Amino acid sequence: MDDSRPIFVQIAELIENDIIAGALPEETQVPSTNEFAAFHRINPATAGKGVNVLVDDGILYKKRGIGMFVASGARKRLVAKRRDQFQNEFVAPLIIEAEKLGIGEAQLIDMIRKEGTA
């Protein structure tokens, strides 16, 4: 766990990462809040808060008396959300900085390609 961000956010991101990676396919059950709490040595309420963030976002859903499950279409929605975040957090600032430094589009693409082969 990372001390710079709330633990419940990190729990939600761990679940999201597992869904995106295919470790938690759609319509499969996710570990219980007590399992998350025991594994990460955190308060079950904190783990529950992380899970509930994903329920509120429609990524997980509850089956009463059974547990939490990955919703249909969850992976597709998460990938779209992460791509938007990537655009806003990395690509847009990269382009702004490149413009400040006088780096043109072709040169920037060349720089990215070189890094991709490194």
N, C-alpha and C positions, 0 to 999 in steps of 0.2 A: 504494500500500500504506500501511496505517496502522500506525505504530510501537507503538501501545498494545496490539495483539493479535498472537498468533503468526501468522506468514505462512502456515503450512499451513492454519490455520483460515480465513484470508481467501481462500485459493485454493478451499477447499471451498465457502465462501459464494458466491464468484463463479460457480462451476459451478451451485450451487443456484439462484441468481438467474436464470441463463440457462435453466435447466430450467423454472422457474416462469413466466418471461416467454415461453416457447415458442421461444426461440432455439436450444435443444437439445431437440428433440422426443424422445419415447420411441423406443427402438430405433435411435437414431442414434449415430454414433461421436463421442466427445469428443476434443478435442486431446490429444496425447500429453504425458507429463510433461516431455519435452524441449522441446516447443513452449511449454508453460506457463513452463518455466524460462527459455527464451530471451526470450519476450515480456516477462516480469516481471523479468528479470535476477536470478534467484534460483537457488539450488542445485537441480539436478534431484531430489535426495533430498527436499528440502523440498516441492517440487511433488508428488512421489510420495506423500508422507505425507498431503497434502491430498486427493488422489484416493483413497487407500486408506481414509480416513475415510468417504467416500461408498460405497465398496465394502462396508465393514463394516456400514454402515447399510442396505444393499440398494438404494441409489439408483443405483449403477453396477454393472456386472458386466464381467468380463474374458472376451474371446474369445481364447483362446491363439493367439499369433502374429499377431493382427490388431489388438487394442487394447481400449480401454474403451468401453462403450456404456451409454446411459441405459436403465435397467430399465423394464419395463412397470409402470405404476402409480406411478412415481417422482414425477410432478408432484402427483398427488393426496395422496401421503404427505407431501411437502414443504409443501404448502399447509396441511394439517392441523397439521403440526408448527409452522409459522410462526404460525398462528392461536392455538395454545396459548401460544406464546411471547409473542405480542402481548397476550393476556389477562393473563398473569402479569406481564409487564414494564411494561405501560402501563395497561391498564384497571383492574386491581386497585388499584395505587397511586393512580390517579386517584380512584377511589371512596373510598378511605380518606382522602385529602386533602380531598375534597369534604365528607365527613362531619365532619371536624375543623373545617371552616370553616362548617358549618351550611348547606351547599348541598344542597337536596333533589333528589330524582330528576328532577322536572319542570324545575327550574331548570338542572340539569346537562345535561339533554337539550337545552334551549333554547340553552345556551351552546355545545354541540357543533354544533348546527344553524347557529348564527350563524357559527362558524368555518368550517363547510363551504361557506358561501356567500361567504366573504370572498375 
